[in-house]
Amino acid sequence: MKKLVKTPKDTIPRRSSAGIGLFAREDIKKGDFIIEYVGDIMTRKEADDKGGKYLFETSSNRVVDGTARSNKARYINHACKPNCEVSIERGHINVYAIKNIKAEEELNYDYGKEYTDEYCKPCLCLSCVSKKNK
Protein backbone atom coordinates (compact mmCIF):
# COMPACT_ATOMS: atom_id res chain seq x y z
CA MET A 1 0.00 0.00 0.00
CA LYS A 2 1.37 3.40 -1.00
CA LYS A 3 1.55 6.01 1.77
CA LEU A 4 0.03 9.37 0.86
CA VAL A 5 2.34 12.19 1.96
CA LYS A 6 0.75 15.59 2.38
CA THR A 7 2.98 18.55 1.61
CA PRO A 8 2.56 21.38 4.11
CA LYS A 9 2.01 24.94 2.91
CA ASP A 10 4.73 27.53 3.44
CA THR A 11 4.04 29.19 6.79
CA ILE A 12 5.99 31.29 9.29
CA PRO A 13 5.49 32.02 12.99
CA ARG A 14 5.67 35.70 13.89
CA ARG A 15 4.22 38.32 16.21
CA SER A 16 0.43 38.64 16.14
CA SER A 17 -2.27 40.33 18.19
CA ALA A 18 -2.37 37.22 20.42
CA GLY A 19 1.41 36.94 20.95
CA ILE A 20 2.87 34.68 18.28
CA GLY A 21 0.77 33.37 15.42
CA LEU A 22 1.30 31.29 12.30
CA PHE A 23 1.01 33.15 9.01
CA ALA A 24 0.64 31.95 5.42
CA ARG A 25 3.58 32.80 3.16
CA GLU A 26 1.58 31.88 0.06
CA ASP A 27 -2.05 32.00 -1.02
CA ILE A 28 -3.96 28.94 0.23
CA LYS A 29 -7.17 27.71 -1.37
CA LYS A 30 -10.25 26.56 0.52
CA GLY A 31 -9.92 22.82 1.20
CA ASP A 32 -6.11 22.75 0.99
CA PHE A 33 -4.07 20.84 3.56
CA ILE A 34 -1.94 23.36 5.48
CA ILE A 35 0.04 21.60 8.22
CA GLU A 36 0.00 18.69 10.67
CA TYR A 37 0.00 19.25 14.45
CA VAL A 38 2.78 16.94 15.69
CA GLY A 39 4.47 15.95 18.92
CA ASP A 40 5.08 13.19 21.43
CA ILE A 41 2.25 10.70 21.88
CA MET A 42 0.98 10.06 25.41
CA THR A 43 -1.94 8.50 27.23
CA ARG A 44 -4.80 10.54 28.70
CA LYS A 45 -3.39 9.88 32.22
CA GLU A 46 0.09 11.09 31.21
CA ALA A 47 -1.46 14.19 29.64
CA ASP A 48 -3.56 14.88 32.75
CA ASP A 49 -0.46 14.52 34.94
CA LYS A 50 1.58 16.81 32.68
CA GLY A 51 -1.05 19.46 31.93
CA GLY A 52 -0.43 22.34 29.57
CA LYS A 53 -1.91 24.29 26.68
CA TYR A 54 -0.45 22.30 23.77
CA LEU A 55 -2.06 18.92 24.46
CA PHE A 56 -4.32 17.76 21.63
CA GLU A 57 -6.60 14.77 22.19
CA THR A 58 -7.00 12.46 19.19
CA SER A 59 -8.99 9.70 20.92
CA SER A 60 -10.26 8.79 24.38
CA ASN A 61 -6.78 7.62 25.43
CA ARG A 62 -4.35 9.20 22.94
CA VAL A 63 -2.97 12.72 23.23
CA VAL A 64 -0.38 14.56 21.16
CA ASP A 65 1.92 16.87 23.13
CA GLY A 66 2.64 19.69 20.70
CA THR A 67 4.81 21.69 23.11
CA ALA A 68 8.02 21.42 21.04
CA ARG A 69 8.81 24.57 19.07
CA SER A 70 9.51 22.37 16.03
CA ASN A 71 5.71 21.86 15.88
CA LYS A 72 4.89 24.99 13.86
CA ALA A 73 1.16 24.20 14.05
CA ARG A 74 1.26 25.05 17.79
CA TYR A 75 1.40 28.71 16.77
CA ILE A 76 -2.04 28.65 15.13
CA ASN A 77 -4.24 30.80 17.36
CA HIS A 78 -7.90 30.44 18.27
CA ALA A 79 -10.65 32.33 16.45
CA CYS A 80 -14.41 32.18 16.87
CA LYS A 81 -14.67 32.85 13.11
CA PRO A 82 -11.73 30.76 11.83
CA ASN A 83 -10.16 30.33 8.41
CA CYS A 84 -8.97 26.77 9.17
CA GLU A 85 -10.30 23.59 10.73
CA VAL A 86 -8.73 20.50 12.23
CA SER A 87 -9.42 16.98 11.03
CA ILE A 88 -8.17 13.94 12.95
CA GLU A 89 -7.32 11.32 10.34
CA ARG A 90 -5.91 7.95 11.48
CA GLY A 91 -4.39 9.60 14.55
CA HIS A 92 -2.93 12.54 12.58
CA ILE A 93 -4.05 16.08 13.41
CA ASN A 94 -4.35 17.79 10.04
CA VAL A 95 -5.19 21.45 9.51
CA TYR A 96 -7.16 22.47 6.39
CA ALA A 97 -8.28 25.82 5.00
CA ILE A 98 -12.04 26.39 5.21
CA LYS A 99 -11.75 29.69 3.33
CA ASN A 100 -9.36 31.10 0.76
CA ILE A 101 -6.41 32.52 2.69
CA LYS A 102 -4.13 35.22 1.30
CA ALA A 103 -0.37 35.28 1.78
CA GLU A 104 0.54 37.13 5.02
CA GLU A 105 -2.84 36.27 6.61
CA GLU A 106 -2.81 34.71 10.08
CA LEU A 107 -4.05 31.13 10.34
CA ASN A 108 -6.59 30.26 13.03
CA TYR A 109 -9.14 27.64 14.05
CA ASP A 110 -11.77 27.27 16.75
CA TYR A 111 -10.17 25.52 19.75
CA GLY A 112 -13.58 24.50 21.11
CA LYS A 113 -15.60 25.54 24.14
CA GLU A 114 -13.78 23.42 26.73
CA TYR A 115 -10.37 24.90 25.83
CA THR A 116 -11.58 28.49 25.49
CA ASP A 117 -13.49 28.30 28.79
CA GLU A 118 -10.31 27.18 30.55
CA TYR A 119 -7.67 29.34 28.82
CA CYS A 120 -9.38 32.16 26.89
CA LYS A 121 -11.79 34.02 29.14
CA PRO A 122 -12.55 36.61 27.98
CA CYS A 123 -12.00 35.60 24.36
CA LEU A 124 -9.43 37.88 22.74
CA CYS A 125 -9.56 36.53 19.19
CA LEU A 126 -9.76 39.08 16.39
CA SER A 127 -13.47 38.47 15.72
CA CYS A 128 -14.43 38.94 19.39
CA VAL A 129 -12.20 41.98 19.91
CA SER A 130 -13.56 43.60 16.72
CA LYS A 131 -17.13 42.94 17.87
CA LYS A 132 -16.46 44.52 21.31
CA ASN A 133 -14.90 47.62 19.71
CA LYS A 134 -17.97 48.36 17.54
N, CA, C and O atoms as a DFTB+ gen file, in Angstrom:
536 C
 N C O
     1  1       0.849      -1.191       0.000
     2  2       0.000       0.000       0.000
     3  2       0.887       1.244       0.000
     4  3       1.823       1.345       0.793
     5  1       0.595       2.167      -0.871
     6  2       1.366       3.401      -0.997
     7  2       0.907       4.414       0.052
     8  3      -0.290       4.646       0.219
     9  1       1.869       5.015       0.758
    10  2       1.549       6.009       1.772
    11  2       1.397       7.383       1.117
    12  3       2.275       7.830       0.379
    13  1       0.286       8.035       1.393
    14  2       0.034       9.373       0.863
    15  2       0.716      10.400       1.764
    16  3       0.404      10.497       2.951
    17  1       1.643      11.161       1.199
    18  2       2.343      12.190       1.957
    19  2       1.744      13.542       1.593
    20  3       1.660      13.906       0.420
    21  1       1.335      14.266       2.603
    22  2       0.752      15.592       2.382
    23  2       1.852      16.631       2.536
    24  3       2.580      16.627       3.528
    25  1       1.972      17.504       1.574
    26  2       2.984      18.550       1.612
    27  2       2.418      19.776       2.313
    28  3       1.405      20.329       1.883
    29  1       3.073      20.206       3.398
    30  2       2.564      21.384       4.105
    31  2       2.752      22.660       3.287
    32  3       3.660      22.760       2.462
    33  1       1.885      23.618       3.530
    34  2       2.006      24.935       2.910
    35  2       3.146      25.698       3.580
    36  3       3.553      25.366       4.693
    37  1       3.652      26.713       2.903
    38  2       4.730      27.534       3.437
    39  2       4.142      28.509       4.452
    40  3       3.343      29.379       4.107
    41  1       4.548      28.350       5.696
    42  2       4.042      29.189       6.793
    43  2       5.204      29.691       7.631
    44  3       6.308      29.151       7.566
    45  1       4.948      30.731       8.419
    46  2       5.986      31.287       9.291
    47  2       5.361      31.796      10.586
    48  3       4.355      32.504      10.550
    49  1       5.952      31.439      11.737
    50  2       5.489      32.024      12.992
    51  2       6.048      33.440      13.137
    52  3       7.210      33.699      12.824
    53  1       5.205      34.341      13.614
    54  2       5.672      35.703      13.893
    55  2       4.680      36.385      14.820
    56  3       3.621      35.838      15.129
    57  1       5.034      37.576      15.257
    58  2       4.220      38.323      16.208
    59  2       2.832      38.569      15.642
    60  3       2.666      38.915      14.472
    61  1       1.826      38.380      16.515
    62  2       0.432      38.637      16.142
    63  2      -0.256      39.357      17.295
    64  3       0.369      39.637      18.317
    65  1      -1.517      39.651      17.134
    66  2      -2.268      40.335      18.186
    67  2      -2.408      39.465      19.435
    68  3      -2.670      39.980      20.522
    69  1      -2.235      38.140      19.285
    70  2      -2.371      37.218      20.418
    71  2      -1.014      36.721      20.914
    72  3      -0.961      35.726      21.637
    73  1       0.063      37.372      20.554
    74  2       1.406      36.943      20.946
    75  2       2.177      36.510      19.718
    76  3       2.689      37.349      18.977
    77  1       2.264      35.211      19.495
    78  2       2.874      34.679      18.276
    79  2       1.796      33.897      17.543
    80  3       1.042      33.138      18.151
    81  1       1.732      34.087      16.238
    82  2       0.767      33.373      15.416
    83  2       1.482      32.713      14.257
    84  3       2.677      32.921      14.051
    85  1       0.743      31.915      13.501
    86  2       1.297      31.290      12.304
    87  2       0.654      31.939      11.097
    88  3      -0.571      32.033      11.012
    89  1       1.479      32.389      10.162
    90  2       1.014      33.146       9.006
    91  2       1.334      32.409       7.712
    92  3       2.369      31.753       7.594
    93  1       0.434      32.529       6.746
    94  2       0.644      31.952       5.417
    95  2       1.689      32.780       4.686
    96  3       1.675      34.009       4.750
    97  1       2.595      32.103       3.992
    98  2       3.577      32.798       3.158
    99  2       3.208      32.690       1.688
   100  3       3.925      33.182       0.817
   101  1       2.079      32.039       1.424
   102  2       1.577      31.877       0.062
   103  2       0.053      31.854       0.136
   104  3      -0.517      31.595       1.196
   105  1      -0.596      32.123      -0.976
   106  2      -2.052      32.003      -1.016
   107  2      -2.423      30.537      -0.820
   108  3      -1.764      29.644      -1.352
   109  1      -3.482      30.299      -0.052
   110  2      -3.961      28.942       0.226
   111  2      -5.424      28.881      -0.168
   112  3      -6.210      29.754       0.199
   113  1      -5.786      27.855      -0.912
   114  2      -7.170      27.707      -1.368
   115  2      -8.007      26.935      -0.361
   116  3      -7.507      26.060       0.346
   117  1      -9.291      27.275      -0.309
   118  2     -10.247      26.561       0.520
   119  2     -10.124      25.058       0.250
   120  3     -10.116      24.627      -0.904
   121  1     -10.028      24.268       1.317
   122  2      -9.918      22.819       1.198
   123  2      -8.498      22.294       1.196
   124  3      -8.286      21.091       1.350
   125  1      -7.505      23.183       1.020
   126  2      -6.108      22.745       0.986
   127  2      -5.629      22.296       2.364
   128  3      -5.992      22.877       3.387
   129  1      -4.804      21.244       2.365
   130  2      -4.075      20.839       3.565
   131  2      -3.032      21.923       3.848
   132  3      -2.356      22.396       2.934
   133  1      -2.908      22.313       5.129
   134  2      -1.943      23.358       5.483
   135  2      -0.760      22.785       6.249
   136  3       0.392      22.985       5.861
   137  1      -1.044      22.065       7.349
   138  2       0.038      21.602       8.220
   139  2      -0.514      20.519       9.140
   140  3      -1.722      20.437       9.362
   141  1       0.381      19.688       9.672
   142  2      -0.004      18.691      10.669
   143  2       0.495      19.136      12.035
   144  3       1.630      19.592      12.173
   145  1      -0.364      18.999      13.048
   146  2       0.001      19.254      14.445
   147  2       0.717      17.998      14.935
   148  3       0.121      16.920      14.950
   149  1       1.978      18.116      15.336
   150  2       2.781      16.945      15.692
   151  2       3.386      17.081      17.078
   152  3       3.464      18.176      17.636
   153  1       3.812      15.943      17.626
   154  2       4.466      15.945      18.922
   155  2       4.517      14.549      19.504
   156  3       4.131      13.573      18.860
   157  1       4.998      14.470      20.731
   158  2       5.082      13.191      21.425
   159  2       3.682      12.672      21.705
   160  3       2.769      13.445      21.994
   161  1       3.519      11.353      21.616
   162  2       2.245      10.700      21.876
   163  2       2.233      10.252      23.338
   164  3       3.218       9.706      23.836
   165  1       1.111      10.487      24.018
   166  2       0.978      10.058      25.410
   167  2      -0.449       9.595      25.685
   168  3      -1.364       9.833      24.896
   169  1      -0.613       8.935      26.813
   170  2      -1.940       8.496      27.227
   171  2      -2.685       9.663      27.870
   172  3      -2.082      10.683      28.203
   173  1      -3.972       9.511      28.040
   174  2      -4.798      10.537      28.701
   175  2      -4.266      10.790      30.105
   176  3      -4.179      11.944      30.524
   177  1      -3.903       9.726      30.856
   178  2      -3.394       9.885      32.217
   179  2      -2.082      10.673      32.218
   180  3      -1.898      11.569      33.043
   181  1      -1.171      10.345      31.298
   182  2       0.091      11.085      31.213
   183  2      -0.174      12.555      30.895
   184  3       0.475      13.441      31.451
   185  1      -1.120      12.811      30.007
   186  2      -1.464      14.193      29.641
   187  2      -2.076      14.925      30.831
   188  3      -1.749      16.086      31.078
   189  1      -2.956      14.260      31.565
   190  2      -3.562      14.883      32.753
   191  2      -2.494      15.203      33.792
   192  3      -2.530      16.261      34.420
   193  1      -1.543      14.287      33.971
   194  2      -0.460      14.518      34.937
   195  2       0.441      15.669      34.495
   196  3       0.888      16.462      35.325
   197  1       0.708      15.764      33.199
   198  2       1.581      16.814      32.677
   199  2       0.879      18.170      32.640
   200  3       1.436      19.173      33.085
   201  1      -0.336      18.197      32.111
   202  2      -1.048      19.460      31.934
   203  2      -0.390      20.309      30.861
   204  3       0.664      19.953      30.334
   205  1      -1.015      21.428      30.541
   206  2      -0.435      22.345      29.566
   207  2      -1.401      22.698      28.462
   208  3      -2.437      22.058      28.282
   209  1      -1.038      23.739      27.721
   210  2      -1.912      24.291      26.683
   211  2      -1.753      23.638      25.319
   212  3      -2.586      23.868      24.442
   213  1      -0.716      22.830      25.104
   214  2      -0.445      22.303      23.767
   215  2      -0.795      20.823      23.628
   216  3      -0.298      20.151      22.724
   217  1      -1.642      20.315      24.512
   218  2      -2.064      18.920      24.462
   219  2      -3.290      18.808      23.570
   220  3      -4.268      19.530      23.759
   221  1      -3.238      17.904      22.602
   222  2      -4.321      17.764      21.631
   223  2      -4.807      16.325      21.643
   224  3      -4.071      15.417      21.256
   225  1      -6.034      16.108      22.083
   226  2      -6.603      14.769      22.194
   227  2      -7.050      14.262      20.826
   228  3      -7.783      14.945      20.110
   229  1      -6.600      13.052      20.469
   230  2      -7.001      12.462      19.189
   231  2      -7.958      11.290      19.370
   232  3      -8.621      10.877      18.419
   233  1      -8.034      10.753      20.588
   234  2      -8.993       9.697      20.915
   235  2      -9.168       9.700      22.430
   236  3      -8.563      10.520      23.122
   237  1      -9.985       8.795      22.947
   238  2     -10.261       8.790      24.384
   239  2      -9.022       8.512      25.225
   240  3      -9.002       8.852      26.408
   241  1      -7.980       7.900      24.644
   242  2      -6.779       7.617      25.430
   243  2      -5.486       7.952      24.681
   244  3      -4.428       7.412      25.007
   245  1      -5.558       8.821      23.698
   246  2      -4.354       9.196      22.938
   247  2      -4.296      10.708      22.815
   248  3      -5.244      11.350      22.363
   249  1      -3.156      11.267      23.230
   250  2      -2.973      12.719      23.230
   251  2      -1.634      13.042      22.578
   252  3      -0.640      12.357      22.815
   253  1      -1.615      14.077      21.765
   254  2      -0.379      14.560      21.158
   255  2       0.078      15.779      21.956
   256  3      -0.681      16.728      22.152
   257  1       1.326      15.738      22.411
   258  2       1.917      16.868      23.130
   259  2       2.674      17.722      22.119
   260  3       3.786      17.383      21.714
   261  1       2.066      18.822      21.719
   262  2       2.636      19.693      20.701
   263  2       3.505      20.804      21.249
   264  3       3.693      21.821      20.582
   265  1       4.036      20.639      22.440
   266  2       4.811      21.688      23.105
   267  2       6.078      22.084      22.356
   268  3       6.460      23.254      22.383
   269  1       6.735      21.144      21.693
   270  2       8.024      21.424      21.041
   271  2       7.886      22.547      20.014
   272  3       6.927      22.583      19.243
   273  1       8.841      23.448      20.013
   274  2       8.805      24.574      19.068
   275  2       8.945      24.118      17.619
   276  3       8.613      24.873      16.705
   277  1       9.425      22.913      17.395
   278  2       9.512      22.374      16.032
   279  2       8.116      22.078      15.464
   280  3       7.974      21.887      14.256
   281  1       7.101      22.038      16.308
   282  2       5.714      21.860      15.884
   283  2       5.145      23.229      15.519
   284  3       4.536      23.894      16.357
   285  1       5.345      23.651      14.263
   286  2       4.890      24.988      13.855
   287  2       3.382      25.168      14.018
   288  3       2.917      26.290      14.218
   289  1       2.613      24.087      13.936
   290  2       1.159      24.195      14.052
   291  2       0.731      24.686      15.435
   292  3      -0.390      25.171      15.590
   293  1       1.597      24.571      16.440
   294  2       1.260      25.048      17.792
   295  2       1.032      26.563      17.823
   296  3       0.414      27.085      18.751
   297  1       1.533      27.257      16.807
   298  2       1.400      28.710      16.765
   299  2       0.081      29.187      16.147
   300  3      -0.180      30.388      16.092
   301  1      -0.742      28.251      15.687
   302  2      -2.040      28.645      15.134
   303  2      -2.941      29.049      16.295
   304  3      -3.197      28.249      17.195
   305  1      -3.415      30.274      16.274
   306  2      -4.236      30.805      17.358
   307  2      -5.716      30.481      17.170
   308  3      -6.164      30.100      16.089
   309  1      -6.449      30.646      18.257
   310  2      -7.901      30.438      18.268
   311  2      -8.612      31.612      17.592
   312  3      -8.161      32.756      17.661
   313  1      -9.730      31.302      16.939
   314  2     -10.653      32.327      16.451
   315  2     -12.058      31.754      16.482
   316  3     -12.278      30.589      16.152
   317  1     -12.997      32.584      16.881
   318  2     -14.406      32.177      16.870
   319  2     -14.944      32.109      15.443
   320  3     -15.891      31.373      15.166
   321  1     -14.330      32.887      14.530
   322  2     -14.674      32.848      13.106
   323  2     -13.397      32.482      12.349
   324  3     -12.743      33.352      11.775
   325  1     -13.041      31.192      12.348
   326  2     -11.733      30.764      11.829
   327  2     -11.650      30.671      10.313
   328  3     -12.659      30.685       9.608
   329  1     -10.399      30.573       9.828
   330  2     -10.164      30.333       8.409
   331  2      -9.627      28.912       8.168
   332  3      -9.381      28.524       7.026
   333  1      -9.449      28.145       9.243
   334  2      -8.969      26.771       9.169
   335  2      -9.823      25.869      10.059
   336  3     -10.574      26.342      10.913
   337  1      -9.690      24.560       9.839
   338  2     -10.301      23.588      10.733
   339  2      -9.367      22.398      10.861
   340  3      -8.516      22.155      10.006
   341  1      -9.547      21.667      11.945
   342  2      -8.726      20.501      12.226
   343  2      -9.521      19.245      11.902
   344  3     -10.719      19.154      12.174
   345  1      -8.824      18.281      11.314
   346  2      -9.417      16.982      11.027
   347  2      -8.478      15.908      11.560
   348  3      -7.302      15.872      11.197
   349  1      -8.993      15.033      12.422
   350  2      -8.172      13.939      12.946
   351  2      -8.370      12.753      12.006
   352  3      -9.469      12.215      11.879
   353  1      -7.290      12.363      11.357
   354  2      -7.320      11.317      10.343
   355  2      -6.292      10.249      10.674
   356  3      -5.088      10.470      10.539
   357  1      -6.779       9.074      11.114
   358  2      -5.908       7.955      11.479
   359  2      -4.861       8.381      12.491
   360  3      -3.691       8.017      12.372
   361  1      -5.276       9.152      13.487
   362  2      -4.385       9.604      14.547
   363  2      -3.572      10.842      14.216
   364  3      -2.869      11.362      15.083
   365  1      -3.651      11.329      12.979
   366  2      -2.927      12.540      12.585
   367  2      -3.842      13.746      12.726
   368  3      -5.025      13.676      12.392
   369  1      -3.302      14.841      13.215
   370  2      -4.054      16.078      13.411
   371  2      -3.714      16.997      12.244
   372  3      -2.680      17.663      12.246
   373  1      -4.591      17.024      11.254
   374  2      -4.346      17.793      10.037
   375  2      -5.163      19.074      10.034
   376  3      -6.328      19.086      10.432
   377  1      -4.538      20.148       9.582
   378  2      -5.187      21.454       9.507
   379  2      -5.459      21.775       8.040
   380  3      -4.566      21.692       7.198
   381  1      -6.717      22.147       7.747
   382  2      -7.155      22.467       6.394
   383  2      -7.751      23.876       6.353
   384  3      -8.285      24.364       7.349
   385  1      -7.653      24.511       5.210
   386  2      -8.281      25.824       5.001
   387  2      -9.778      25.633       4.767
   388  3     -10.182      24.779       3.978
   389  1     -10.594      26.423       5.450
   390  2     -12.041      26.388       5.207
   391  2     -12.491      27.635       4.447
   392  3     -13.673      27.803       4.145
   393  1     -11.532      28.499       4.147
   394  2     -11.752      29.695       3.335
   395  2     -10.496      29.884       2.492
   396  3      -9.458      29.292       2.786
   397  1     -10.580      30.691       1.463
   398  2      -9.364      31.103       0.764
   399  2      -8.578      32.002       1.700
   400  3      -9.140      32.894       2.336
   401  1      -7.280      31.766       1.783
   402  2      -6.411      32.516       2.686
   403  2      -5.326      33.183       1.841
   404  3      -4.675      32.534       1.023
   405  1      -5.144      34.463       2.046
   406  2      -4.131      35.218       1.300
   407  2      -2.773      35.103       1.997
   408  3      -2.698      34.907       3.210
   409  1      -1.717      35.226       1.217
   410  2      -0.372      35.281       1.777
   411  2      -0.319      36.413       2.799
   412  3      -0.900      37.477       2.585
   413  1       0.373      36.183       3.899
   414  2       0.542      37.127       5.017
   415  2      -0.644      37.120       5.995
   416  3      -0.599      37.813       7.011
   417  1      -1.690      36.358       5.709
   418  2      -2.841      36.275       6.609
   419  2      -2.540      35.284       7.730
   420  3      -1.906      34.253       7.505
   421  1      -3.001      35.607       8.945
   422  2      -2.809      34.707      10.084
   423  2      -3.762      33.525       9.987
   424  3      -4.928      33.676       9.624
   425  1      -3.245      32.344      10.318
   426  2      -4.047      31.127      10.340
   427  2      -4.684      30.970      11.715
   428  3      -4.068      31.295      12.730
   429  1      -5.920      30.470      11.749
   430  2      -6.593      30.264      13.025
   431  2      -7.679      29.219      12.885
   432  3      -8.207      28.996      11.795
   433  1      -8.010      28.575      14.004
   434  2      -9.136      27.642      14.048
   435  2      -9.800      27.749      15.405
   436  3      -9.225      28.299      16.345
   437  1     -11.006      27.227      15.508
   438  2     -11.774      27.267      16.752
   439  2     -11.268      26.149      17.659
   440  3     -11.374      24.973      17.309
   441  1     -10.722      26.503      18.817
   442  2     -10.169      25.519      19.750
   443  2     -11.260      24.712      20.452
   444  3     -10.981      23.650      21.009
   445  1     -12.491      25.203      20.430
   446  2     -13.578      24.504      21.112
   447  2     -13.880      25.113      22.476
   448  3     -13.024      25.741      23.099
   449  1     -15.101      24.916      22.917
   450  2     -15.602      25.545      24.142
   451  2     -14.814      25.146      25.397
   452  3     -14.510      25.999      26.232
   453  1     -14.487      23.871      25.533
   454  2     -13.777      23.420      26.734
   455  2     -12.438      24.145      26.884
   456  3     -12.105      24.619      27.971
   457  1     -11.673      24.230      25.796
   458  2     -10.373      24.896      25.831
   459  2     -10.540      26.390      26.088
   460  3      -9.866      26.952      26.952
   461  1     -11.438      27.035      25.339
   462  2     -11.581      28.487      25.486
   463  2     -12.123      28.858      26.860
   464  3     -11.753      29.899      27.404
   465  1     -12.993      28.027      27.431
   466  2     -13.486      28.297      28.788
   467  2     -12.356      28.243      29.806
   468  3     -12.341      29.017      30.763
   469  1     -11.406      27.329      29.602
   470  2     -10.306      27.185      30.550
   471  2      -9.198      28.214      30.347
   472  3      -8.653      28.731      31.322
   473  1      -8.856      28.519      29.094
   474  2      -7.674      29.341      28.822
   475  2      -7.949      30.707      28.198
   476  3      -7.053      31.551      28.179
   477  1      -9.137      30.949      27.696
   478  2      -9.376      32.158      26.889
   479  2     -10.554      32.990      27.383
   480  3     -11.346      33.454      26.563
   481  1     -10.697      33.189      28.644
   482  2     -11.794      34.019      29.139
   483  2     -11.242      35.337      29.635
   484  3     -10.411      35.316      30.542
   485  1     -11.638      36.475      29.112
   486  2     -12.550      36.610      27.984
   487  2     -11.825      36.276      26.685
   488  3     -10.596      36.321      26.622
   489  1     -12.588      35.942      25.656
   490  2     -12.000      35.599      24.364
   491  2     -11.382      36.858      23.751
   492  3     -12.028      37.904      23.673
   493  1     -10.143      36.744      23.327
   494  2      -9.430      37.885      22.739
   495  2      -9.091      37.667      21.270
   496  3      -8.199      38.322      20.730
   497  1      -9.816      36.730      20.614
   498  2      -9.555      36.527      19.192
   499  2      -9.980      37.769      18.417
   500  3     -10.736      38.598      18.923
   501  1      -9.492      37.890      17.191
   502  2      -9.760      39.085      16.393
   503  2     -11.254      39.329      16.184
   504  3     -11.703      40.474      16.230
   505  1     -12.030      38.263      15.955
   506  2     -13.467      38.473      15.716
   507  2     -14.177      38.968      16.957
   508  3     -15.081      39.796      16.852
   509  1     -13.794      38.484      18.140
   510  2     -14.430      38.937      19.387
   511  2     -13.987      40.346      19.761
   512  3     -14.808      41.157      20.190
   513  1     -12.707      40.647      19.606
   514  2     -12.201      41.980      19.913
   515  2     -12.818      43.012      18.987
   516  3     -13.190      44.096      19.436
   517  1     -12.937      42.693      17.688
   518  2     -13.555      43.604      16.718
   519  2     -15.013      43.860      17.083
   520  3     -15.488      44.992      16.986
   521  1     -15.722      42.818      17.501
   522  2     -17.131      42.940      17.871
   523  2     -17.295      43.838      19.088
   524  3     -18.228      44.639      19.145
   525  1     -16.382      43.711      20.082
   526  2     -16.462      44.524      21.305
   527  2     -16.153      45.985      21.029
   528  3     -16.672      46.868      21.712
   529  1     -15.303      46.253      20.021
   530  2     -14.904      47.620      19.706
   531  2     -15.912      48.365      18.831
   532  3     -15.723      49.549      18.552
   533  1     -16.965      47.699      18.399
   534  2     -17.973      48.361      17.545
   535  2     -18.998      49.077      18.365
   536  3     -19.915      49.685      17.813
